[in-house]
Amino acid sequence: MTTPGSKLQTTTKFNEAFDQLLLPNQPDSTPDFSRFSREWTAAREYLRPKDIKDRSAMKQRYRPEASRQSIAAFGTIHQSKQLPTLLETYLEDMRRQFSLIEYEINEYMSRWEVHQDVELIRMLIARLMDWHKAWAPPKEFVHLFSQRQNTDSSCDATSLGPIVYKGFDFTFRTCLFSILPPSFASGFKALASWALSPEDFPPADPLTARTPITVVWQHCETLGILGRFESIISSVGYERIERHVLETCEGNWSSPMLQELRKWTSNKVLSWLLEIYVRGQATTTEAGSMLAGIGSRFDYHLMKTLFELRTKEIFDIIIDYPDSTGALQDLREGLARTDQGATLVKTLRKANAKRLLHPGADTKLILTQYVSTIKCLRLVDPPGVLLFKVADPIRRYLRERPDTIRCIVASLVGDEDSGDSLLDDNEPIVPIQQPEVEDLTDANWLPEPVDAGPEFKANKPSDVLSTLVSIYDSKDFFVKELQVLLAQRLLAITDASDVARVDKERRNIEILKIRFGEAALQVCEVMLRDMADSKRIDSHVQSQRSSVVHPTIISHHFWPSLESSEVVLPGQFQNLQESYSHEFTVFKPDKKLKWIPNLGTVHLTIELEDRTLDVEVPPLEAAFIELFSQKDVWSLDELIAAVGNVDRSSAVKALSTWANKGVIKEQGENSFVLLERAEEGASDEDGLLSEEAAPSAVPVLPPVQTAQQQQAEQMRIHWKFIEGMLTNLRSLSLDRIHSMLKFAPNYDQNIEDLARDAAAIRPTPCLKQRRAIFTRRGLNHEEIDESLSQKISILSLELQDLEDRRQKRRVVLSAIRKIPIEVLGKIFIFVLPPMLNKKGRKELVGLSLVCKGWCRVVRLTHRLWSGCIIRGPPSYEELAAWFDRAGDLPKALDANPPECSHKDDIPHLQCQLGLGNPGLLRLLSEGPMLDCLAIDYSVKCFRSTVAHIKSLGTSTMSHRPQDMIRSLTLNFEPWDGEIDEPEAEEALSVLDA
């Protein structure tokens, strides 16, 4: 139901609206609704968007008469306060007429999809700008809005004119973006690409009138296209950068490319962006400030693109090192900016697994690539986190290869056949660095990088050789292999007068002494001394009796084991050996020569009926041809029996040497005849000798046992001791066996090596033969049961040992080790009191000694070091070092000294237990600010301290002691007097002065 008040209010508002229709010059006239309607229709028709293709309609709008009529109509509507309604109607009419623009847009885009011509997009944007200008609100209409603001007291001081343009732009852009087809995005991207790189597009027709690109960007900004398609503009710049990086940097690793790329980006891409976005800026400073964020994003994308390219090429970059140093510098800078080290590690490890760590790759090649990887990744990431993650699979693979040690040692001694050296000639010769335990007292200690793994160690060896040696747990393997290789190289010297080669080996040993130490290479010194003594002994023997034999005499106990043979040299060779041995015994009565007939070379002159041959062959070949001097025809079995126990394959290879030289010929099956005269066209294709290829006359290196072979042979000997122990003592633990084997000769293994070697040697034939012997003896059931019980006991002990070792490993993986540092620090704070006395400080030190991780937590938890209670005279060095670990936290000190024996007869005596203590005074003047200082005083000590501070002054201190204390608490003992109020005020004035 309507109330009388509401009726009155409605009537009043209706009358006010009705009065607005009255003309001002006719106050008493009746309302002219028909005139208002005509004016409204005229104004709306004038504002109604027209089809710009209809020239008559456009000319009608811009006629002077139409302009005057519209001004009058706008005035009437303005007096009626209906301009906002007219504006809404105008915008609604524009929405309805937007189908005209949609038709033209579809026409242009259909042509673009067919021809892909950028000029069509330029023409479309220019056409849209024509529609925008034609439909823009006239100035007369906007002017009336500004006048309305001046007459309407309800409006603020802001002009309403710009509101009309903003409403028009918003409506026009909304309708435009709603009708743009999806293909417009690709067309606009092509336009932006053409503006950035016009050389990538076909040349345009010079007769075609083109809109300047600057005007096109202005139109795009007016139409709102720049803001709408900003991501497309950025993508054009990103794609152009990626393409340029691939074109200029792929495979180009010799010099850094990042600075050149940044210069190109600044000149090419950023200037293109300036043309689009900051055309109206007066100075370059304003333009630079507007594009600061955009330039930073493009620089990041440039660096990321270059880093991804170098990451894909990282394996080849490492191969090409050091010629690829420039690419490594780009990687180092890109790693610091993009933080994509994990991608680099994943890519390199994948490439290594595919191209390097497989059976087809030579060990020397793997080592060379590993050394290059070390050098390259140290340039990219000096802390070594990336190197640790990449090198781990390579190290494990090299550890499984049997010839890794030999390849490294061959590179150390400069083996000519090993190719390029693993070590740089310019690298200084330094001792091999072993991984050291972290020094927790180092003042320059730095925490490990945040991306380091749990097994990463910052103090790893820095030089290449130490890194290679660290592949294995001990350098003893390298020393043994070095001895084997040196023995082979020394025994390969056939000419005793070849001093240059011996001196070269001596120089190598002297260099290796610096790396491995004097003690490790004492055996090598003995080997070199044997070479010199051998030459001296041979000279003496030759002076006593001339001989064609020139042996190399070595010390059996200091040289690696040589492969022995039972070859017996017949005829004149045996006579020569016996004659030389006799002269040696005369010269060295306490020694005796033991010949190794399968080593060395023999120079022979063979005289046949029609020819003479000068050859140099191994001893077995010489022995066979010596037998042919006794008779012309020999069978293979007769030859083998005549020279001793020689395997059949070695005999056939030795005979094939002479057959290839045309000295002997196979006649029948396993029968050989001497050829005094050479046969023409002789062939042994169907004989026994054709089955074996002719060997080289002289082997490259003597057959010396390698370090692994020596270790296996030594373990077989030690296993005999183990069998004896188990036979006599029934069951023994691994620790007991290890302890007893220490008394065996040449035993230098640890318990882990013993367990591994014992497990590897158990299934060998010697054990099977041992079991067979036990079976032939006829063991009864009780003995079999006892034997099985012993085996069970041994296996139980081994199982217990493995369980203990597994338990030790599990301790490392316990849950408490996985607690974050912050949480563990909070636990320590909760356990320890806030103020630490002597006992509390001892407990804190005890926590830091548990393990390296807890020590790190204690160091990084500043709250543990912020409070201290001392007894007795304090030391400045101890207090300063203690509070220095508290960082910026508030610090508190409670000095509670024992009773002071103060002397009353000495005036102003400095009390050594309060503020007068030199250590405490130095802490307050030079040390950190103390938030709270509490001191227990006697009255006598306090009076002495006040007098001392009063007389001290501040001339010798950087700060006054009282200035470095925020809160001071003094606890007085009551038994030696009291302080009256004047005395207390005087003391406070001294402290505040």
Summary of the structure (lengths in Angstrom):
residues: 993
radius of gyration: 50.4
end to end distance: 86.5
largest distance: 162.8
contacts: 2678
relative contact order: 0.03
helix: 61%
strand: 5%
